[in-house]
Amino acid sequence: KGHSRIIEFLATLTDSDGKRIVDFNQPDNEGVTPAAVATDEGQIDVIRYFASLRDDEGRLLVDFNKADNTGITPIFVAIKKEHIEIVRILIESGCIDMGREFNGLTLTESAEETKNEV
């Protein structure tokens, strides 16, 4: 719950022109966005808050389709970690890019490969 309060506070910070100071799409050096971190850690409240952030025309401000430097997207992580509620929120928010693992496999291909190894 504490993480979502911090995110909500950061979202209120604006410059003198009223523009948001914090860009929740800004990745770190590995291309990992705040949405990807929240997804990885199973922070449903943060993902739900990100999904509520819209511009004046109703467009989502957080890009849930943004892949990291290895091609992994937040929904890929959510599915892989079985964060079902986060998967639902991402899909309802228009997330469609499933991404690929570092080895180039899609989620389905990776699941098939894992199943064959068991």
DSSP file with accessible surface (Angstrom, degrees, kcal/mol):
  #  RESIDUE AA STRUCTURE BP1 BP2  ACC     N-H-->O    O-->H-N    N-H-->O    O-->H-N    TCO  KAPPA ALPHA  PHI   PSI    X-CA   Y-CA   Z-CA
    1    1 A K     >        0   0  150      0, 0.0     4,-1.5     0, 0.0     3,-0.1   0.000 360.0 360.0 360.0 -34.0    0.0    0.0    0.0
    2    2 A G  H  >  +     0   0   42      1,-0.2     4,-1.9     2,-0.2     5,-0.2   0.872 360.0  56.2 -62.9 -36.8    2.9    2.3    0.7
    3    3 A H  H  > S+     0   0  105      1,-0.2     4,-2.5     2,-0.2    -1,-0.2   0.911 105.2  51.2 -62.7 -41.2    4.2    2.1   -2.8
    4    4 A S  H  > S+     0   0    4      1,-0.2     4,-2.7     2,-0.2    -1,-0.2   0.879 107.6  53.2 -67.8 -33.3    0.9    3.2   -4.3
    5    5 A R  H  X S+     0   0  160     -4,-1.5     4,-2.2     2,-0.2    -1,-0.2   0.905 109.9  47.9 -65.4 -40.3    0.8    6.3   -2.0
    6    6 A I  H  X S+     0   0   99     -4,-1.9     4,-2.9     2,-0.2    -2,-0.2   0.937 112.5  48.8 -64.7 -44.7    4.3    7.3   -3.2
    7    7 A I  H  X S+     0   0   26     -4,-2.5     4,-2.2     1,-0.2    -2,-0.2   0.924 110.7  50.9 -60.9 -44.6    3.3    6.8   -6.8
    8    8 A E  H  X S+     0   0   84     -4,-2.7     4,-0.7     1,-0.2    -1,-0.2   0.910 111.6  48.1 -60.9 -40.4    0.1    8.9   -6.3
    9    9 A F  H >X S+     0   0  125     -4,-2.2     3,-1.3     1,-0.2     4,-0.6   0.946 110.5  50.5 -64.5 -47.3    2.2   11.7   -4.7
   10   10 A L  H >< S+     0   0   52     -4,-2.9     3,-1.1     1,-0.3    12,-0.5   0.865 104.3  59.4 -59.3 -35.1    4.8   11.6   -7.5
   11   11 A A  H 3< S+     0   0    5     -4,-2.2    -1,-0.3     1,-0.2    -2,-0.2   0.739 100.6  56.7 -67.2 -20.1    1.9   11.9  -10.0
   12   12 A T  H << S+     0   0   91     -3,-1.3     2,-0.3    -4,-0.7    -1,-0.2   0.644  80.7 106.3 -85.7 -13.7    0.8   15.2   -8.5
   13   13 A L    <<  +     0   0   55     -3,-1.1     8,-2.3    -4,-0.6     9,-0.5  -0.512  47.1 169.5 -72.7 125.7    4.2   16.9   -8.9
   14   14 A T  B     -A   20   0A  71     -2,-0.3     6,-0.2     6,-0.3     2,-0.1  -0.924  30.1-121.6-133.2 159.0    4.1   19.5  -11.7
   15   15 A D    >   -     0   0   63      4,-2.5     3,-2.1    -2,-0.3     6,-0.1  -0.212  51.0 -81.1 -85.8-174.2    6.3   22.2  -13.1
   16   16 A S  T 3  S+     0   0  122      1,-0.3    -1,-0.1     2,-0.1    -2,-0.0   0.725 131.5  55.0 -65.7 -18.5    5.3   25.9  -13.3
   17   17 A D  T 3  S-     0   0  143      2,-0.1    -1,-0.3     3,-0.0     3,-0.1   0.404 119.8-108.1 -92.0   0.6    3.4   25.1  -16.6
   18   18 A G  S <  S+     0   0   51     -3,-2.1     2,-0.3     1,-0.3    -2,-0.1   0.518  72.9 141.8  85.4   6.5    1.3   22.4  -14.9
   19   19 A K        -     0   0  147      1,-0.1    -4,-2.5     2,-0.0    -1,-0.3  -0.621  60.5-102.7 -83.4 139.3    3.2   19.6  -16.8
   20   20 A R  B     -A   14   0A  96     -2,-0.3    -6,-0.3    -6,-0.2    -1,-0.1  -0.333  24.3-156.4 -59.5 137.5    3.9   16.4  -14.8
   21   21 A I  S    S+     0   0  105     -8,-2.3     2,-0.5   -11,-0.3    -1,-0.1   0.858  75.0  68.1 -82.8 -38.6    7.5   16.2  -13.6
   22   22 A V        -     0   0   41     -9,-0.5     2,-0.7   -12,-0.5    -1,-0.1  -0.719  66.8-158.7 -91.2 127.2    7.6   12.5  -13.2
   23   23 A D    >   -     0   0   87     -2,-0.5     3,-1.7     1,-0.1    39,-0.0  -0.900   2.2-165.6-104.8 107.0    7.4   10.4  -16.4
   24   24 A F  T 3  S+     0   0   15     -2,-0.7    11,-0.6     1,-0.3    -1,-0.1   0.507  87.4  60.7 -73.3  -1.4    6.2    6.9  -15.5
   25   25 A N  T 3  S+     0   0   33      8,-0.1    -1,-0.3     9,-0.1    37,-0.0   0.471  74.8 113.6 -97.9  -4.6    7.4    5.6  -18.9
   26   26 A Q    <   -     0   0  124     -3,-1.7     2,-0.1     1,-0.0     6,-0.0  -0.560  58.3-150.1 -72.0 116.3   11.0    6.6  -18.3
   27   27 A P        -     0   0   36      0, 0.0     6,-0.2     0, 0.0    -2,-0.1  -0.391   9.0-118.9 -83.5 165.0   13.0    3.4  -18.2
   28   28 A D    >   -     0   0   76      4,-2.0     3,-2.1    -2,-0.1     5,-0.0  -0.135  53.4 -73.8 -83.5-169.2   16.2    2.7  -16.2
   29   29 A N  T 3  S+     0   0  153      1,-0.3    -1,-0.0     2,-0.1     0, 0.0   0.736 135.9  51.1 -63.3 -23.2   19.5    1.7  -18.0
   30   30 A E  T 3  S-     0   0  119      2,-0.1    39,-2.5    38,-0.0    40,-0.3   0.351 121.0-106.8 -93.0   3.5   18.1   -1.8  -18.8
   31   31 A G  S <  S+     0   0    6     -3,-2.1     2,-0.5     1,-0.3    -2,-0.1   0.585  70.3 148.3  84.4   9.2   14.9   -0.4  -20.3
   32   32 A V        -     0   0   36     36,-0.1    -4,-2.0     4,-0.1    -1,-0.3  -0.676  32.2-154.4 -84.8 126.1   12.8   -1.4  -17.3
   33   33 A T     >  -     0   0    3     -2,-0.5     4,-2.1    -6,-0.2     3,-0.3  -0.518  30.4-106.5 -94.0 164.1    9.9    0.9  -16.6
   34   34 A P  H  > S+     0   0   43      0, 0.0     4,-2.7     0, 0.0     5,-0.2   0.873 122.1  56.5 -56.2 -35.3    8.1    1.6  -13.2
   35   35 A A  H  > S+     0   0    0    -11,-0.6     4,-2.3     1,-0.2     5,-0.2   0.897 106.4  49.6 -64.5 -38.1    5.2   -0.4  -14.6
   36   36 A A  H  > S+     0   0   16     -3,-0.3     4,-2.7     2,-0.2    -1,-0.2   0.906 111.4  48.5 -67.5 -40.1    7.5   -3.4  -15.2
   37   37 A V  H  X S+     0   0   57     -4,-2.1     4,-2.3     2,-0.2    -2,-0.2   0.946 112.3  48.1 -64.3 -46.7    8.9   -3.2  -11.7
   38   38 A A  H  <>S+     0   0    2     -4,-2.7     5,-2.8     1,-0.2     4,-0.4   0.898 113.3  48.7 -61.2 -39.5    5.4   -3.0  -10.1
   39   39 A T  H ><5S+     0   0    0     -4,-2.3     3,-1.4    -5,-0.2    -2,-0.2   0.946 110.2  50.6 -64.5 -47.4    4.3   -5.9  -12.3
   40   40 A D  H 3<5S+     0   0   66     -4,-2.7    -2,-0.2     1,-0.3    -1,-0.2   0.886 113.7  45.2 -58.0 -39.5    7.3   -8.0  -11.3
   41   41 A E  T 3<5S-     0   0  109     -4,-2.3    -1,-0.3    -5,-0.2    -2,-0.2   0.431 112.3-119.0 -87.3   0.4    6.7   -7.3   -7.6
   42   42 A G  T < 5 +     0   0   23     -3,-1.4     2,-1.8    -4,-0.4    -3,-0.2   0.791  51.3 164.5  69.6  29.9    3.0   -8.0   -7.9
   43   43 A Q     >< +     0   0   34     -5,-2.8     4,-2.2     1,-0.2     3,-0.4  -0.528   7.0 173.6 -84.6  82.2    2.0   -4.5   -6.8
   44   44 A I  H  > S+     0   0   59     -2,-1.8     4,-3.1     1,-0.2     5,-0.2   0.879  74.4  55.3 -58.7 -42.3   -1.6   -4.6   -7.9
   45   45 A D  H  > S+     0   0   59      1,-0.2     4,-2.2     2,-0.2    -1,-0.2   0.892 109.1  47.6 -61.4 -38.8   -2.5   -1.2   -6.3
   46   46 A V  H  > S+     0   0    4     -3,-0.4     4,-3.0     2,-0.2    -2,-0.2   0.941 113.4  47.0 -68.1 -45.1    0.3    0.5   -8.3
   47   47 A I  H  X S+     0   0    0     -4,-2.2     4,-2.4     1,-0.2    -2,-0.2   0.925 111.9  51.2 -62.5 -42.7   -0.7   -1.1  -11.5
   48   48 A R  H  X S+     0   0  107     -4,-3.1     4,-0.9    -5,-0.2    -1,-0.2   0.917 111.7  47.7 -60.5 -41.5   -4.3   -0.2  -10.9
   49   49 A Y  H >X S+     0   0   48     -4,-2.2     4,-0.9    -5,-0.2     3,-0.9   0.939 110.0  51.5 -66.1 -44.7   -3.3    3.4  -10.2
   50   50 A F  H >< S+     0   0    0     -4,-3.0     3,-0.9     1,-0.3    12,-0.5   0.903 107.5  54.1 -56.8 -40.5   -1.1    3.5  -13.4
   51   51 A A  H 3< S+     0   0   12     -4,-2.4    -1,-0.3     1,-0.2    -2,-0.2   0.756 105.4  54.4 -67.0 -20.8   -4.1    2.2  -15.3
   52   52 A S  H << S+     0   0   70     -4,-0.9     2,-0.7    -3,-0.9    -1,-0.2   0.647  82.1 101.8 -87.1 -14.5   -6.2    5.1  -14.0
   53   53 A L    <<  +     0   0    8     -3,-0.9     8,-2.6    -4,-0.9     9,-0.5  -0.602  50.8 162.4 -76.3 114.0   -3.8    7.8  -15.1
   54   54 A R  B     -B   60   0B 111     -2,-0.7     6,-0.2     6,-0.2     2,-0.1  -0.916  34.7-123.0-130.5 155.3   -5.3    9.3  -18.3
   55   55 A D    >   -     0   0   42      4,-2.3     3,-2.1    -2,-0.3     6,-0.1  -0.238  50.0 -82.6 -84.6-175.8   -4.7   12.5  -20.3
   56   56 A D  T 3  S+     0   0  174      1,-0.3    -1,-0.1     2,-0.1    -2,-0.0   0.718 131.9  51.5 -63.2 -20.6   -7.5   15.0  -21.0
   57   57 A E  T 3  S-     0   0  145      2,-0.1    -1,-0.3     0, 0.0     0, 0.0   0.300 121.7-104.5 -99.4   7.6   -8.7   12.8  -24.0
   58   58 A G  S <  S+     0   0   40     -3,-2.1     2,-0.3     1,-0.3    -2,-0.1   0.515  71.3 144.8  86.4   5.5   -8.8    9.6  -21.9
   59   59 A R        -     0   0  140      1,-0.1    -4,-2.3     2,-0.0    -1,-0.3  -0.572  58.0-102.4 -80.4 142.8   -5.7    8.1  -23.3
   60   60 A L  B     -B   54   0B  46     -2,-0.3    -6,-0.2    -6,-0.2    -1,-0.1  -0.346  24.1-158.1 -61.4 134.0   -3.5    6.0  -20.9
   61   61 A L  S    S+     0   0   56     -8,-2.6     2,-0.5   -11,-0.3    -1,-0.1   0.718  75.7  68.9 -87.1 -23.5   -0.5    7.9  -19.7
   62   62 A V  S    S-     0   0    2     -9,-0.5     2,-1.1   -12,-0.5   -37,-0.1  -0.861  79.8-138.2-100.7 127.2    1.5    4.8  -18.7
   63   63 A D    >   +     0   0   68     -2,-0.5     3,-1.1     1,-0.2   -28,-0.1  -0.710  22.9 177.5 -87.9  98.7    2.7    2.6  -21.7
   64   64 A F  T 3  S+     0   0    3     -2,-1.1    11,-0.5     1,-0.2    -1,-0.2   0.588  77.4  63.0 -75.6 -10.7    2.1   -1.0  -20.6
   65   65 A N  T 3  S+     0   0   45      8,-0.1     2,-0.4     9,-0.1    -1,-0.2   0.468  73.3 118.8 -91.1  -1.9    3.3   -2.2  -24.0
   66   66 A K    <   -     0   0   74     -3,-1.1   -33,-0.2     7,-0.0     2,-0.2  -0.509  53.3-150.2 -73.6 122.0    6.8   -0.9  -23.5
   67   67 A A        -     0   0   39     -2,-0.4     6,-0.2     6,-0.2    -2,-0.1  -0.580  11.3-121.2 -88.5 153.9    9.4   -3.7  -23.6
   68   68 A D    >   -     0   0   35      4,-2.4     3,-1.9    -2,-0.2   -37,-0.3  -0.140  47.4 -79.5 -80.0-175.3   12.7   -3.6  -21.7
   69   69 A N  T 3  S+     0   0  118    -39,-2.5   -38,-0.1     1,-0.3    -1,-0.1   0.685 133.3  50.7 -63.4 -17.6   16.1   -3.9  -23.5
   70   70 A T  T 3  S-     0   0   73    -40,-0.3    -1,-0.3     2,-0.1    34,-0.2   0.420 121.8-103.8 -99.4  -0.3   15.6   -7.7  -23.8
   71   71 A G  S <  S+     0   0   24     -3,-1.9    29,-2.0     1,-0.3     2,-0.4   0.499  73.0 140.8  95.7   4.3   12.1   -7.5  -25.3
   72   72 A I        -     0   0   33     27,-0.2    -4,-2.4     4,-0.0    -1,-0.3  -0.699  33.5-159.8 -87.8 131.1   10.2   -8.4  -22.1
   73   73 A T     >  -     0   0    0     25,-0.5     4,-2.0    -2,-0.4     3,-0.2  -0.642  31.5-106.4-103.3 162.2    6.9   -6.5  -21.5
   74   74 A P  H  > S+     0   0    0      0, 0.0     4,-2.7     0, 0.0     5,-0.2   0.894 120.2  51.8 -55.5 -41.2    5.0   -6.0  -18.2
   75   75 A I  H  > S+     0   0    0    -11,-0.5     4,-2.6    22,-0.3     5,-0.3   0.884 105.7  55.7 -67.4 -32.3    2.2   -8.5  -19.3
   76   76 A F  H  > S+     0   0    4     21,-0.3     4,-2.6    -3,-0.2    -1,-0.2   0.948 111.1  44.7 -60.1 -46.2    4.9  -11.1  -20.2
   77   77 A V  H  X S+     0   0   24     -4,-2.0     4,-2.7     1,-0.2    -2,-0.2   0.920 111.9  52.2 -64.2 -44.2    6.2  -10.8  -16.6
   78   78 A A  H  <>S+     0   0    0     -4,-2.7     5,-2.8     1,-0.2     4,-0.3   0.910 113.2  43.7 -61.0 -42.5    2.7  -10.8  -15.1
   79   79 A I  H ><5S+     0   0   57     -4,-2.6     3,-1.3     3,-0.2    -1,-0.2   0.939 113.7  50.7 -67.7 -45.3    1.8  -14.0  -17.0
   80   80 A K  H 3<5S+     0   0   89     -4,-2.6    -2,-0.2     1,-0.3    -1,-0.2   0.880 115.9  41.7 -60.5 -38.0    5.2  -15.7  -16.2
   81   81 A K  T 3<5S-     0   0  106     -4,-2.7    -1,-0.3    -5,-0.2    -2,-0.2   0.379 111.8-121.0 -92.0   3.4    4.8  -14.9  -12.5
   82   82 A E  T < 5 +     0   0  156     -3,-1.3     2,-1.6    -4,-0.3    -3,-0.2   0.828  54.0 158.2  59.8  38.4    1.1  -15.8  -12.5
   83   83 A H     >< +     0   0   51     -5,-2.8     4,-2.3    -6,-0.2    -1,-0.2  -0.628  13.3 175.0 -87.8  77.6   -0.1  -12.4  -11.3
   84   84 A I  H  > S+     0   0  124     -2,-1.6     4,-2.4     1,-0.2    -1,-0.2   0.870  71.0  51.7 -60.2 -43.0   -3.5  -13.0  -12.7
   85   85 A E  H  > S+     0   0   63      1,-0.2     4,-2.3     2,-0.2    -1,-0.2   0.908 111.1  49.1 -63.6 -38.2   -5.2   -9.8  -11.4
   86   86 A I  H  > S+     0   0    1      2,-0.2     4,-2.8     1,-0.2     5,-0.2   0.917 108.2  53.9 -67.5 -39.8   -2.4   -7.7  -12.9
   87   87 A V  H  X S+     0   0   21     -4,-2.3     4,-2.7     1,-0.2     5,-0.2   0.941 109.5  49.1 -56.8 -46.1   -2.8   -9.6  -16.2
   88   88 A R  H  X S+     0   0   97     -4,-2.4     4,-2.7     1,-0.2    -2,-0.2   0.940 111.6  47.7 -60.2 -46.5   -6.5   -8.7  -16.2
   89   89 A I  H  X S+     0   0    8     -4,-2.3     4,-1.4     1,-0.2    -1,-0.2   0.922 112.6  49.6 -61.9 -44.1   -5.8   -5.0  -15.5
   90   90 A L  H  <>S+     0   0    0     -4,-2.8     5,-2.7     2,-0.2    -1,-0.2   0.926 112.5  46.4 -62.8 -44.4   -3.2   -4.9  -18.2
   91   91 A I  H ><5S+     0   0   92     -4,-2.7     3,-2.0     1,-0.2    -2,-0.2   0.937 111.4  51.3 -65.1 -44.0   -5.5   -6.5  -20.8
   92   92 A E  H 3<5S+     0   0  131     -4,-2.7    -1,-0.2     1,-0.3    -2,-0.2   0.780 107.1  56.2 -63.2 -23.8   -8.4   -4.2  -19.8
   93   93 A S  T 3<5S-     0   0   22     -4,-1.4    -1,-0.3    -5,-0.2    -2,-0.2   0.344 127.6 -98.3 -89.9   4.0   -6.0   -1.2  -20.2
   94   94 A G  T < 5 +     0   0   41     -3,-2.0     2,-0.4     1,-0.3    -3,-0.2   0.606  64.7 160.1  94.4  11.4   -5.2   -2.2  -23.8
   95   95 A C      < +     0   0    6     -5,-2.7    -1,-0.3    -6,-0.2    -2,-0.1  -0.559   4.4 151.9 -70.0 120.9   -1.9   -4.1  -23.3
   96   96 A I        +     0   0  140     -2,-0.4     2,-0.9     1,-0.1    -1,-0.2   0.526  37.4  96.3-125.8 -14.8   -1.5   -6.3  -26.3
   97   97 A D        -     0   0   74      1,-0.2   -22,-0.3   -30,-0.0   -21,-0.3  -0.710  44.9-176.9 -87.1 107.9    2.3   -6.7  -26.8
   98   98 A M        -     0   0   79     -2,-0.9   -25,-0.5     1,-0.1    -1,-0.2   0.666  26.7-157.0 -78.2 -17.3    3.3  -10.0  -25.1
   99   99 A G        -     0   0   12    -27,-0.2     8,-0.5   -34,-0.1     2,-0.3  -0.080  11.3 -96.2  70.5-174.3    7.0   -9.5  -25.8
  100  100 A R        -     0   0  122    -29,-2.0     6,-0.2     6,-0.2     5,-0.1  -0.975  27.7-106.7-141.5 155.0    9.6  -12.2  -26.0
  101  101 A E    >   -     0   0   28      4,-2.8     3,-2.8    -2,-0.3    -2,-0.0  -0.288  45.9 -94.9 -75.1 168.8   12.2  -13.7  -23.7
  102  102 A F  T 3  S+     0   0  158      1,-0.3    -1,-0.1     2,-0.1   -31,-0.0   0.777 127.3  58.2 -56.8 -25.8   15.9  -12.9  -24.0
  103  103 A N  T 3  S-     0   0   74      2,-0.1    -1,-0.3     1,-0.0    -2,-0.0   0.400 121.0-108.3 -86.7   3.4   16.2  -16.1  -26.1
  104  104 A G  S <  S+     0   0   35     -3,-2.8     2,-0.2     1,-0.3    -2,-0.1   0.399  73.9 136.7  89.4  -2.7   13.6  -14.8  -28.6
  105  105 A L        -     0   0   36      1,-0.1    -4,-2.8    -5,-0.1    -1,-0.3  -0.535  51.2-128.3 -79.5 143.6   10.8  -17.2  -27.6
  106  106 A T     >  -     0   0   34     -6,-0.2     4,-2.8    -2,-0.2     5,-0.2  -0.331  34.4 -99.6 -74.8 171.4    7.3  -16.0  -27.2
  107  107 A L  H  > S+     0   0   25     -8,-0.5     4,-2.5     1,-0.2     5,-0.2   0.918 125.3  49.1 -60.7 -42.3    5.4  -16.8  -23.9
  108  108 A T  H  > S+     0   0  106      2,-0.2     4,-2.4     1,-0.2    -1,-0.2   0.933 112.2  47.6 -64.0 -45.0    3.6  -19.7  -25.6
  109  109 A E  H  > S+     0   0   89      1,-0.2     4,-2.5     2,-0.2    -2,-0.2   0.906 112.2  50.3 -62.9 -40.1    6.9  -21.1  -27.1
  110  110 A S  H  X S+     0   0    3     -4,-2.8     4,-2.7     2,-0.2    -2,-0.2   0.911 110.1  49.8 -64.3 -42.0    8.6  -20.7  -23.7
  111  111 A A  H  X S+     0   0   58     -4,-2.5     4,-2.7    -5,-0.2    -2,-0.2   0.911 111.4  49.2 -63.5 -42.1    5.7  -22.5  -21.9
  112  112 A E  H  X S+     0   0   90     -4,-2.4     4,-2.2     2,-0.2    -2,-0.2   0.927 111.8  48.5 -62.4 -43.1    5.9  -25.3  -24.5
  113  113 A E  H  X S+     0   0   86     -4,-2.5     4,-1.1     2,-0.2    -2,-0.2   0.926 113.0  47.5 -64.1 -43.3    9.7  -25.6  -24.1
  114  114 A T  H >X S+     0   0   65     -4,-2.7     4,-1.0     1,-0.2     3,-0.6   0.920 110.5  52.3 -63.5 -43.5    9.3  -25.7  -20.3
  115  115 A K  H >< S+     0   0  126     -4,-2.7     3,-0.6     1,-0.2    -1,-0.2   0.903 108.1  51.7 -60.8 -39.3    6.5  -28.3  -20.5
  116  116 A N  H 3< S+     0   0  120     -4,-2.2    -1,-0.2     1,-0.2    -2,-0.2   0.747 106.6  54.2 -71.0 -22.6    8.8  -30.5  -22.6
  117  117 A E  H <<        0   0  141     -4,-1.1    -1,-0.2    -3,-0.6    -2,-0.2   0.689 360.0 360.0 -82.1 -19.9   11.6  -30.3  -20.1
  118  118 A V    <<        0   0  155     -4,-1.0    -3,-0.0    -3,-0.6    -4,-0.0  -0.343 360.0 360.0 -80.1 360.0    9.5  -31.5  -17.2
